[in-house]
Amino acid sequence: MTNHERQNPVPAESFNLRLLGHSDMDGNGATMQLMARGDYLYIGHFRGPIGISIVDVSEPRKPRVIKKIPNPKGIRCLKLQVAHNLLLVSQEQAGSEPAQTGMAIYELNDPTDPKRVGFFKTIGGGPHWLYFVDGRYVYMTARLEGYIHRIALIVDIADPSSPREVSRWWIPGMWTAGGEKPWWDSSLNFNIHACYAQGDRLYMAMFDWGLGILDISDKEHPFMVSQLQWLNGRWAHTVLPLPERNLLIVSEETNEADCMEYPRYIRVIDIQDEQNPRILSRFPTPRGDYRHRGLRFGSHDLHINYPGSMVDDQLIYATFYNAGLRVVDISNPVAPKEVAYYVPETPSAQRAIQTNQVFVDNRGLIYISDFEGAGLHILEWSKG
């Protein structure tokens, strides 16, 4: 038995949440982004031969994997979007070998059997994050040839069989093929990890350059409205816009095992004056011995208020790797308060749980993934 294995699983921990169902994903338990539509859950995988799985969650206590879409050669399919009868899948380069990267477009006339109807081809490492809600425009981040890291693209898929790039935007200094030179310290990671459209604004998480807000009222000519970089901030990962409250929730990504990095946080940001965003508060750090449990501990992802999912601007669902899922009440945005958590049982062959991404459906069911291998967990509220 290695140091990473145990004779017995580590029990689950919970407060106001309980486990409803679990799947080991037929042995493909290294899971990433997940999105539910009706009775079906679509899941991307972190590693292994499977790129996308479809899970029947009509009986959430007994989720069943009913479809597996293999990874193309040299590709991993970490991220996906499901909306307007379409499934969009990022096809990102998995290693150093050349691979055909891009975004695969599937039609979901039969939600259990996606049919590929289009492909947006990229040259380079390919797409990572996708955001698609309006039925026409995809907002993506991707590594493209000629740039030193991920940039933002707007892609029109009004005709899914013939997607076309509308525009692109990058941090000045990234376009080395055009003669630009990075102006930031080489120890910093400047790139656009994720982007989220709300009205005529695009909110971007730009890792060590923090938060960016673009005006996309003219989608062919986006321009920056403002940018916010905070002291000791690293790896801005996810942005959750709360437009009715003029707030953004921005999470940072923890990416080193055993806490070998500056702590990562989730911040509440006021954008009432969008040209001068200001930080109001940080989410509380989960209490417990998580710093000593191994692998990653700290903030990562947030449930995004996708149309058709649970939409809430008071309760924020956030993943914290070995500290599981935490639910935080921001009804008072200057004093966020943790009101629930669930840390799944750690399998005996896994050093620590690594709760990675979260999606809450319109029934209030909570789905969480684990990129270390623990599969899918389905949760529900137990309070009251």
C-alpha positions in Angstrom: 0.0 0.0 0.0 1.4 3.4 -1.0 1.3 6.6 1.0 -1.5 7.7 -1.3 -3.7 4.7 -0.4 -5.7 3.8 2.6 -7.3 0.6 3.9 -10.6 2.4 4.4 -12.3 5.4 2.8 -12.3 8.7 4.7 -15.9 9.5 5.7 -17.9 12.3 4.2 -18.4 15.6 6.1 -21.5 17.7 5.7 -23.5 20.6 7.1 -27.0 21.4 5.7 -26.2 19.2 2.6 -26.5 15.5 2.1 -25.6 12.9 -0.5 -28.4 11.8 -2.8 -26.5 9.8 -5.4 -23.0 8.8 -6.6 -21.5 7.3 -9.7 -17.9 6.1 -10.3 -18.6 6.8 -14.0 -17.9 3.2 -14.9 -14.3 3.6 -13.8 -13.8 6.9 -15.6 -14.1 9.0 -12.4 -11.7 11.9 -13.3 -14.4 14.3 -14.0 -14.5 18.0 -14.9 -17.2 20.4 -16.2 -20.8 19.2 -15.9 -24.1 20.6 -17.1 -27.6 19.2 -16.6 -30.5 19.5 -19.0 -33.8 17.8 -18.0 -33.1 14.2 -17.1 -29.5 14.1 -18.4 -26.2 15.3 -17.2 -23.3 16.0 -19.6 -19.8 15.6 -18.1 -16.3 16.3 -19.4 -13.4 14.2 -18.2 -10.0 15.2 -17.0 -8.1 12.2 -18.2 -8.6 8.8 -19.7 -10.0 7.5 -22.9 -13.4 9.1 -22.5 -14.0 12.7 -23.4 -17.7 13.2 -22.7 -20.2 11.1 -20.7 -23.9 11.4 -20.6 -25.6 10.3 -17.3 -29.3 9.6 -16.8 -30.2 11.5 -13.6 -34.0 11.0 -13.8 -33.5 8.9 -10.6 -30.8 11.0 -8.9 -30.3 8.3 -6.3 -29.2 5.9 -9.1 -27.4 7.9 -11.8 -26.5 5.8 -14.8 -23.9 6.4 -17.5 -25.7 5.8 -20.8 -23.3 7.2 -23.4 -19.6 7.7 -23.7 -17.9 9.8 -26.4 -14.2 8.9 -26.7 -11.4 11.5 -26.8 -10.0 12.1 -30.3 -6.3 11.3 -30.6 -4.1 13.8 -28.7 -7.2 15.6 -27.4 -8.9 16.1 -24.0 -12.5 17.4 -23.6 -12.5 19.3 -20.3 -15.2 21.9 -21.0 -18.7 21.8 -22.6 -21.9 23.8 -22.9 -25.4 22.6 -23.4 -28.1 25.1 -24.7 -30.6 25.6 -27.5 -30.5 21.9 -28.5 -26.8 21.9 -28.9 -23.8 20.4 -27.1 -20.6 22.2 -27.6 -17.3 20.5 -26.6 -13.8 22.0 -26.3 -11.2 19.8 -28.0 -7.9 20.9 -26.4 -4.4 19.6 -27.1 -3.6 17.0 -24.4 0.1 16.7 -24.8 3.0 17.8 -27.0 2.0 15.7 -30.1 0.1 17.6 -32.9 -3.6 17.2 -32.7 -6.7 18.7 -34.4 -8.0 21.2 -31.9 -11.2 23.2 -31.9 -14.8 23.1 -30.8 -17.1 20.2 -31.7 -20.8 21.0 -32.2 -23.4 18.3 -31.6 -27.1 18.4 -32.2 -29.3 17.0 -29.3 -32.5 16.0 -31.1 -32.0 12.8 -29.1 -30.4 14.1 -25.8 -28.9 10.6 -25.3 -27.2 10.4 -28.7 -25.5 13.6 -29.8 -24.9 13.9 -33.6 -21.9 16.0 -34.6 -23.0 18.7 -37.1 -20.1 21.2 -37.1 -16.6 21.9 -36.0 -14.7 25.2 -35.4 -11.1 24.5 -36.2 -8.2 26.1 -34.4 -4.5 26.1 -35.0 -2.6 25.8 -31.7 -3.4 24.3 -28.3 -7.1 25.0 -28.9 -10.1 26.0 -26.8 -10.4 25.6 -23.1 -13.4 27.5 -21.8 -16.7 28.0 -23.6 -19.8 30.1 -22.7 -22.9 29.8 -24.8 -26.4 30.9 -23.7 -28.1 33.0 -26.5 -28.3 30.4 -29.3 -25.8 32.2 -31.6 -22.6 33.4 -30.1 -19.9 31.3 -28.3 -17.5 33.1 -26.1 -14.3 31.0 -25.8 -10.8 31.2 -24.6 -8.2 29.3 -26.6 -4.5 28.9 -27.2 -3.8 29.9 -30.8 -0.7 29.8 -32.8 1.2 33.2 -32.6 0.1 34.0 -29.1 1.9 33.1 -25.9 -1.2 32.0 -24.0 -5.0 31.9 -24.1 -6.9 34.7 -25.8 -10.7 35.4 -26.0 -12.7 34.8 -29.2 -16.3 35.4 -30.2 -17.6 32.7 -32.6 -20.9 32.8 -34.5 -22.7 29.5 -34.7 -26.0 30.7 -36.2 -25.3 28.0 -38.7 -23.8 25.2 -36.6 -22.5 23.5 -39.6 -20.4 26.5 -40.5 -19.1 28.3 -37.4 -17.2 31.5 -38.0 -14.9 33.7 -35.9 -16.4 37.2 -35.3 -13.5 38.8 -33.4 -10.7 38.1 -30.9 -9.2 40.0 -28.0 -6.0 39.5 -26.1 -3.9 41.1 -23.4 -1.6 43.5 -25.2 1.8 41.8 -25.3 0.5 38.3 -26.0 0.6 38.5 -29.8 4.3 37.6 -30.4 3.7 36.8 -34.1 2.6 40.4 -34.5 5.7 41.7 -32.9 4.3 42.2 -29.4 6.4 41.5 -26.3 5.2 40.5 -22.8 5.7 43.5 -20.5 5.0 41.6 -17.3 7.3 39.7 -15.0 8.1 36.2 -16.3 7.0 34.7 -13.0 3.4 35.8 -13.7 0.8 33.9 -15.8 -1.1 36.5 -17.9 -3.8 34.8 -20.0 -7.5 34.7 -20.3 -8.8 31.6 -18.6 -12.6 32.1 -18.8 -15.2 34.6 -20.1 -18.9 35.2 -19.5 -21.2 37.4 -21.4 -24.0 39.4 -19.8 -25.8 41.9 -22.0 -23.2 43.9 -23.9 -20.4 43.1 -21.5 -17.9 40.3 -21.4 -16.4 39.5 -18.0 -13.0 37.8 -18.1 -10.9 35.9 -15.6 -7.3 36.6 -16.6 -5.3 34.6 -14.1 -2.5 36.9 -12.8 -4.0 40.0 -14.5 -7.2 39.6 -12.5 -10.6 40.8 -13.8 -11.3 42.3 -17.2 -14.5 43.9 -18.5 -15.0 44.2 -22.3 -17.6 46.2 -24.2 -19.1 43.8 -26.8 -22.0 45.9 -28.0 -20.2 45.8 -31.3 -19.1 42.2 -31.4 -16.7 42.7 -34.3 -14.8 45.4 -32.3 -14.7 44.6 -28.6 -12.8 47.0 -26.3 -11.7 47.1 -22.7 -13.8 49.0 -20.2 -11.7 48.3 -17.1 -9.3 45.9 -15.5 -8.7 45.1 -11.8 -5.6 43.4 -10.5 -5.4 42.8 -6.7 -2.5 42.6 -4.3 -1.2 39.0 -4.0 -3.8 37.8 -6.4 -3.1 34.8 -8.6 -4.9 32.8 -11.2 -8.3 34.4 -11.5 -10.4 31.5 -12.7 -14.1 32.1 -12.8 -16.4 35.2 -12.9 -20.0 35.0 -11.8 -22.0 38.2 -12.8 -24.9 39.2 -10.6 -26.3 42.0 -12.7 -29.3 42.8 -10.5 -26.9 43.6 -7.7 -24.0 45.2 -9.7 -21.7 42.5 -8.3 -19.2 40.0 -9.6 -17.9 37.0 -7.8 -14.4 36.1 -8.9 -12.7 32.9 -7.8 -9.0 32.1 -8.0 -7.7 28.7 -8.9 -5.6 26.7 -6.4 -3.0 24.8 -8.5 -0.3 23.5 -6.2 -0.5 20.4 -4.0 0.1 20.6 -0.2 -0.5 24.4 -0.1 2.8 25.2 -1.7 1.6 28.6 -2.9 0.1 31.8 -1.7 -3.5 31.2 -0.6 -6.2 31.6 -3.2 -9.5 33.3 -2.6 -13.0 34.1 -3.8 -13.8 37.9 -3.9 -16.9 39.9 -4.1 -16.5 42.9 -6.4 -18.7 45.9 -6.8 -19.1 47.1 -10.4 -21.7 49.8 -9.9 -19.0 52.1 -11.4 -17.7 49.6 -13.9 -14.8 51.7 -14.8 -13.6 51.5 -11.2 -14.4 48.0 -9.9 -13.7 47.7 -6.1 -13.3 44.7 -3.9 -15.9 44.5 -1.1 -14.9 41.2 0.7 -13.4 37.7 0.5 -15.2 34.4 1.1 -14.2 32.7 4.4 -11.6 30.0 4.3 -13.0 26.6 5.1 -12.2 25.6 8.7 -10.6 22.2 9.3 -7.4 20.3 8.8 -7.6 20.6 5.0 -4.1 22.1 4.7 -2.7 18.8 5.9 -4.9 16.4 3.9 -2.8 16.6 0.7 -3.3 17.5 -2.9 -5.0 20.8 -3.6 -6.8 22.9 -0.9 -8.4 26.2 -1.8 -10.8 27.9 -4.2 -11.5 26.9 -7.7 -14.9 27.1 -9.5 -18.4 28.5 -9.0 -21.9 27.6 -10.2 -22.8 30.0 -13.0 -26.4 31.2 -13.3 -27.0 29.6 -16.6 -30.6 30.0 -18.1 -32.5 26.9 -17.1 -30.3 26.1 -14.1 -30.7 27.3 -10.5 -30.4 31.1 -10.7 -29.5 32.7 -7.3 -27.7 35.9 -6.4 -27.7 35.3 -2.7 -26.3 31.8 -2.3 -23.0 31.0 -4.1 -21.9 27.5 -4.7 -18.1 27.2 -4.7 -15.6 24.2 -5.0 -12.6 24.0 -2.8 -10.8 20.8 -3.9 -10.1 18.7 -0.7 -12.5 20.9 1.3 -15.3 19.9 -1.1 -18.3 22.1 -1.9 -19.0 25.2 0.2 -22.2 27.3 -0.1 -21.8 31.0 0.9 -24.5 33.5 1.6 -23.7 37.0 0.2 -26.9 38.7 1.1 -24.6 41.1 2.9 -21.8 41.4 0.3 -19.3 42.8 2.7 -19.6 39.9 5.1 -20.0 36.6 3.2 -21.1 33.7 5.5 -20.7 30.0 4.9 -24.1 28.3 5.4 -23.5 24.7 4.1 -20.8 22.4 2.9 -20.3 18.8 1.7 -16.9 17.0 1.5 -17.4 13.6 -0.2 -16.0 10.4 1.1 -12.5 9.9 -0.1 -12.0 6.6 -1.9 -9.4 4.3 -0.4 -7.1 4.6 -3.5 -7.2 8.4 -3.5 -5.1 10.6 -1.3 -7.7 13.3 -0.9 -11.0 14.4 -2.4 -10.6 16.9 -5.2 -14.0 18.5 -5.8 -13.5 20.4 -9.0 -16.6 21.9 -10.6 -20.3 22.4 -9.6 -23.6 22.7 -11.4 -27.0 23.3 -9.7 -30.1 22.3 -11.7 -33.5 24.0 -11.6 -34.7 21.4 -9.2 -32.1 22.4 -6.7 -30.0 19.2 -7.2 -26.3 19.9 -6.9 -23.8 18.0 -9.1 -20.1 18.0 -8.3 -17.1 16.5 -10.1 -13.7 15.3 -8.9 -10.7 15.5 -11.2 -8.7 13.0 -9.1 -11.1 10.2 -9.8 -13.9 10.1 -7.3 -16.5 10.5 -10.0 -19.9 12.2 -9.7 -21.7 13.2 -6.5 -25.3 14.4 -6.5 -26.3 16.4 -3.4 -29.4 18.0 -2.0 -30.2 20.4 0.8 -30.9 18.8 4.2 -31.7 22.0 6.2 -35.1 22.1 7.7 
